[in-house]
Amino acid sequence: MKQAVILAGGKGTRLRERLGGLPKPLIDVCGVPLLARQVELAKRHGFTDVLILVNHAAERIVDYVASNGAWGLNVECIDDGEPRGTAGATLACFDRLAEEFLVVYGDTMLEVDLSRFHAWHAQRPENVAALFLHPNDHPHDSDLVEIDDADRVTAFHPYPHDGARYFPNLVNAALYWVRRQALEPWRRETAVLDFGKDLFPAMLRRGMVLGGYRSPEYIKDIGTPTRLDRVCDDFRSGKIERASLGRAQPVVFLDRDGTINREANHLRHPDQLELLPGAAEAIRRLNRSDYRCCVVTNQPVIARGECTEEGLRQIHNKLETLLGQGGAFVDRIYHCPHHPDGGYPGERPELKIECDCRKPNTGLIDKAARDLNVARDRSWLIGDGSVDIEAARRAGLRSILVESGQAGLDYRTWATPDFVVPGLPEAVTLILDQYPRLLSGCAAWAAEIGAGALVLIGGQARSGKSSFGSVLRDAIRSRGSGAVLLSADRWLKSGSDRGPGVFGRYDMPALQELVHRLGGARPAQLALPGYHKLKRERIEAVETLTLAPGDVVLVEGVVALALEAPPGMPDLHRFHVDLDEGERQVRILREYRLRGHSEDEARRVYEARRDDEFDAIEGLAARARRLTLEAL
């Protein structure tokens, strides 16, 4: 037997104008009373018994249940008499409670995978209750819960909070699995008792173990007209239905240092943490979309002995507090405490290991995939380091490199990002606004490109070629074909080996040979060189690319359109990407400032490149389809 206890005794004073005399549990939510939606959710997850604890206008609820044939379940309505609080009302029907039962508040609209929640609870028999916890966008005026690394509740922090402390953004969502035996000490209690404010803290004081089940799923109260309207809007848009972890979830994974907060060279104390401009606003936009938002961060300061686990917890509490002040939250924070190298004072030998969670390994992402049922094909990773981009590639996520923090100039891996943008706000705009539009705009071109085709994408430096190439590649993949994207910049010559002009900077014979090989009997693998921007050095064979026979190969770069078609190549496509010159100048100046150039030096580079590149590359545009990303 699976039993749900629905606390349906509220009067709904603040909803009086919408109720028309009905009790609050019968409030209309897009054509169906809230109570019916709650019972139907329980039925979908195998519940057989429902206790509805009624009070105000109890007879209306009893009649409604009867008129619906109790939904084919064993439904009993019990009038709890004088108001006794949420826990008090439940205690009053102690003898009717199952050995374990689900508590649902009668004023909440929810779409939760109750089976998943129950399975989590069942695996932890030491827990006398499991509390459904989630972050929200206003933790400063919410009752917060603290848990340890084993997901056991350690403290309750009712509002108002101590302004001198930082708290985690975990809110009691008023949905619980409870074991009846745990209620025995309070069975004869007659005082008004609330689960969150009274009973659970009392259990904690007695040494009982409470579990904290963290989930981003949809659960909101409808206690005011404004909240009810918001819930109805979410229902009509499909957001509520899509929120259940029974459905695969799109997730945006975020690196921490240099992406959300300023790089602080092994941040080890909360005082060092400072959000980057626009970070909270960007994350708030993700919160209001269908994307989940998770932090995945390497924290070698733990293994190096520079920060304790409790110290890291306080750092993350501050991060969540600052985001909360901006109306934003992250659904989870995953960290790797390991570091393989030794020789640090105070280091912790047990953490000096090769692990599977330290990026670019994918252990943190894999754990999130298990916790949140991640749809990898619809998910992204945003970071400032090359290890973030490589982790995304290994995990099957799209990647965005932000030019804050390390800006990808660490060269710990040679992975190529799908997109490069200045910072987190631009990355979120790309995900939510630009990418869907561009993908739709590329669909017609993708349909013209057959299996095994070669696509050359040219244009001026920093004009958007790589972005267009990434989107076109994805559009080709979306129709079921394989596609890979190569950057001609891998074949830049070392600074000391260059000849005059734009074509003298590239190893054009090697690029032309590559194109000819791709147009003929293709190799199964390609050894790819790399170019180190800071050292201005070409490095051979840094990465291997595996090719399937029918893969479409896209080559993007300033000089790509200068390459000649391989003999007998039947399916060759050429594109030239344009950008407003003022914007292109801004991008180039930013690029060279990131490499350590002064403003004057960066400007001289721009002017020199404009003089020796522009006309030469512009002359190639006539042999290609010309486009701008803005026009797509």
FENTARA-V229074 format. One record per residue. RES is the residue in three letters. SS is DSSP state (~ for helix, > for strand, _ for the rest). Layout:
res:ss
RES:SS
RES:SS
//
This chain:
res:ss
MET:_
LYS:_
GLN:>
ALA:>
VAL:>
ILE:>
LEU:>
ALA:>
GLY:_
GLY:_
LYS:_
GLY:_
THR:~
ARG:~
LEU:~
ARG:~
GLU:~
ARG:~
LEU:~
GLY:_
GLY:_
LEU:_
PRO:_
LYS:~
PRO:~
LEU:~
ILE:_
ASP:>
VAL:>
CYS:_
GLY:_
VAL:>
PRO:>
LEU:~
LEU:~
ALA:~
ARG:~
GLN:~
VAL:~
GLU:~
LEU:~
ALA:~
LYS:~
ARG:~
HIS:_
GLY:_
PHE:_
THR:_
ASP:>
VAL:>
LEU:>
ILE:>
LEU:>
VAL:>
ASN:_
HIS:_
ALA:_
ALA:~
GLU:~
ARG:~
ILE:~
VAL:~
ASP:~
TYR:~
VAL:~
ALA:~
SER:~
ASN:_
GLY:~
ALA:~
TRP:~
GLY:~
LEU:_
ASN:>
VAL:>
GLU:>
CYS:>
ILE:>
ASP:>
ASP:_
GLY:_
GLU:_
PRO:_
ARG:_
GLY:~
THR:~
ALA:~
GLY:~
ALA:~
THR:~
LEU:~
ALA:_
CYS:_
PHE:~
ASP:~
ARG:~
LEU:_
ALA:_
GLU:_
GLU:>
PHE:>
LEU:>
VAL:>
VAL:>
TYR:>
GLY:_
ASP:_
THR:>
MET:>
LEU:>
GLU:>
VAL:_
ASP:_
LEU:~
SER:~
ARG:~
PHE:~
HIS:~
ALA:~
TRP:~
HIS:~
ALA:~
GLN:_
ARG:_
PRO:_
GLU:_
ASN:>
VAL:>
ALA:>
ALA:>
LEU:>
PHE:>
LEU:>
HIS:>
PRO:_
ASN:_
ASP:_
HIS:_
PRO:~
HIS:~
ASP:~
SER:_
ASP:_
LEU:>
VAL:>
GLU:>
ILE:>
ASP:_
ASP:_
ALA:_
ASP:_
ARG:>
VAL:>
THR:>
ALA:>
PHE:>
HIS:>
PRO:_
TYR:_
PRO:_
HIS:_
ASP:_
GLY:_
ALA:_
ARG:_
TYR:_
PHE:_
PRO:_
ASN:_
LEU:_
VAL:>
ASN:>
ALA:>
ALA:>
LEU:>
TYR:>
TRP:>
VAL:>
ARG:>
ARG:~
GLN:~
ALA:~
LEU:~
GLU:~
PRO:~
TRP:~
ARG:_
ARG:_
GLU:_
THR:_
ALA:_
VAL:_
LEU:_
ASP:_
PHE:~
GLY:~
LYS:~
ASP:~
LEU:~
PHE:~
PRO:~
ALA:~
MET:~
LEU:~
ARG:~
ARG:_
GLY:_
MET:_
VAL:>
LEU:>
GLY:>
GLY:>
TYR:>
ARG:>
SER:_
PRO:_
GLU:_
TYR:>
ILE:>
LYS:>
ASP:>
ILE:_
GLY:_
THR:_
PRO:~
THR:~
ARG:~
LEU:~
ASP:~
ARG:~
VAL:~
CYS:~
ASP:~
ASP:~
PHE:~
ARG:~
SER:~
GLY:_
LYS:~
ILE:~
GLU:~
ARG:~
ALA:_
SER:_
LEU:_
GLY:_
ARG:_
ALA:_
GLN:>
PRO:_
VAL:>
VAL:>
PHE:>
LEU:>
ASP:_
ARG:_
ASP:>
GLY:_
THR:_
ILE:_
ASN:>
ARG:_
GLU:_
ALA:_
ASN:_
HIS:_
LEU:_
ARG:_
HIS:_
PRO:~
ASP:~
GLN:~
LEU:_
GLU:_
LEU:>
LEU:_
PRO:_
GLY:_
ALA:~
ALA:~
GLU:~
ALA:~
ILE:~
ARG:~
ARG:~
LEU:~
ASN:~
ARG:_
SER:_
ASP:_
TYR:_
ARG:>
CYS:>
CYS:>
VAL:>
VAL:>
THR:>
ASN:>
GLN:_
PRO:_
VAL:_
ILE:_
ALA:_
ARG:_
GLY:_
GLU:_
CYS:_
THR:_
GLU:~
GLU:~
GLY:~
LEU:~
ARG:~
GLN:~
ILE:~
HIS:~
ASN:~
LYS:~
LEU:~
GLU:~
THR:~
LEU:~
LEU:~
GLY:~
GLN:~
GLY:_
GLY:_
ALA:_
PHE:_
VAL:_
ASP:_
ARG:>
ILE:>
TYR:>
HIS:>
CYS:>
PRO:_
HIS:_
HIS:_
PRO:_
ASP:_
GLY:_
GLY:_
TYR:_
PRO:_
GLY:_
GLU:_
ARG:_
PRO:~
GLU:~
LEU:~
LYS:_
ILE:_
GLU:_
CYS:_
ASP:_
CYS:_
ARG:_
LYS:_
PRO:_
ASN:_
THR:_
GLY:~
LEU:~
ILE:~
ASP:~
LYS:~
ALA:~
ALA:~
ARG:~
ASP:~
LEU:~
ASN:_
VAL:>
ALA:_
ARG:~
ASP:~
ARG:~
SER:_
TRP:>
LEU:>
ILE:>
GLY:>
ASP:_
GLY:_
SER:~
VAL:~
ASP:~
ILE:~
GLU:~
ALA:~
ALA:~
ARG:~
ARG:~
ALA:~
GLY:_
LEU:_
ARG:>
SER:>
ILE:>
LEU:>
VAL:>
GLU:_
SER:_
GLY:_
GLN:_
ALA:_
GLY:_
LEU:_
ASP:_
TYR:_
ARG:_
THR:_
TRP:_
ALA:_
THR:_
PRO:_
ASP:_
PHE:>
VAL:>
VAL:>
PRO:_
GLY:_
LEU:~
PRO:~
GLU:~
ALA:~
VAL:~
THR:~
LEU:~
ILE:~
LEU:~
ASP:~
GLN:~
TYR:~
PRO:~
ARG:~
LEU:~
LEU:~
SER:~
GLY:~
CYS:~
ALA:~
ALA:~
TRP:~
ALA:~
ALA:~
GLU:~
ILE:_
GLY:_
ALA:_
GLY:_
ALA:_
LEU:>
VAL:>
LEU:>
ILE:>
GLY:>
GLY:>
GLN:_
ALA:_
ARG:_
SER:_
GLY:_
LYS:~
SER:~
SER:~
PHE:~
GLY:~
SER:~
VAL:~
LEU:~
ARG:~
ASP:~
ALA:~
ILE:~
ARG:~
SER:~
ARG:_
GLY:_
SER:_
GLY:_
ALA:>
VAL:>
LEU:>
LEU:>
SER:>
ALA:~
ASP:~
ARG:~
TRP:~
LEU:>
LYS:_
SER:_
GLY:~
SER:~
ASP:~
ARG:_
GLY:_
PRO:_
GLY:~
VAL:~
PHE:~
GLY:~
ARG:_
TYR:>
ASP:_
MET:~
PRO:~
ALA:~
LEU:~
GLN:~
GLU:~
LEU:~
VAL:~
HIS:~
ARG:~
LEU:~
GLY:~
GLY:_
ALA:_
ARG:_
PRO:_
ALA:_
GLN:>
LEU:>
ALA:>
LEU:>
PRO:>
GLY:>
TYR:>
HIS:>
LYS:_
LEU:_
LYS:_
ARG:_
GLU:>
ARG:>
ILE:>
GLU:>
ALA:>
VAL:>
GLU:>
THR:>
LEU:>
THR:>
LEU:_
ALA:_
PRO:_
GLY:_
ASP:_
VAL:>
VAL:>
LEU:>
VAL:>
GLU:>
GLY:_
VAL:_
VAL:_
ALA:~
LEU:~
ALA:~
LEU:_
GLU:_
ALA:_
PRO:_
PRO:_
GLY:_
MET:_
PRO:_
ASP:_
LEU:>
HIS:>
ARG:>
PHE:>
HIS:>
VAL:>
ASP:>
LEU:_
ASP:_
GLU:~
GLY:~
GLU:~
ARG:~
GLN:~
VAL:~
ARG:~
ILE:~
LEU:~
ARG:~
GLU:~
TYR:~
ARG:~
LEU:~
ARG:_
GLY:_
HIS:_
SER:_
GLU:~
ASP:~
GLU:~
ALA:~
ARG:~
ARG:~
VAL:~
TYR:~
GLU:~
ALA:~
ARG:~
ARG:~
ASP:~
ASP:~
GLU:~
PHE:~
ASP:~
ALA:~
ILE:~
GLU:~
GLY:_
LEU:_
ALA:~
ALA:~
ARG:~
ALA:_
ARG:>
ARG:>
LEU:>
THR:>
LEU:~
GLU:~
ALA:~
LEU:_
//
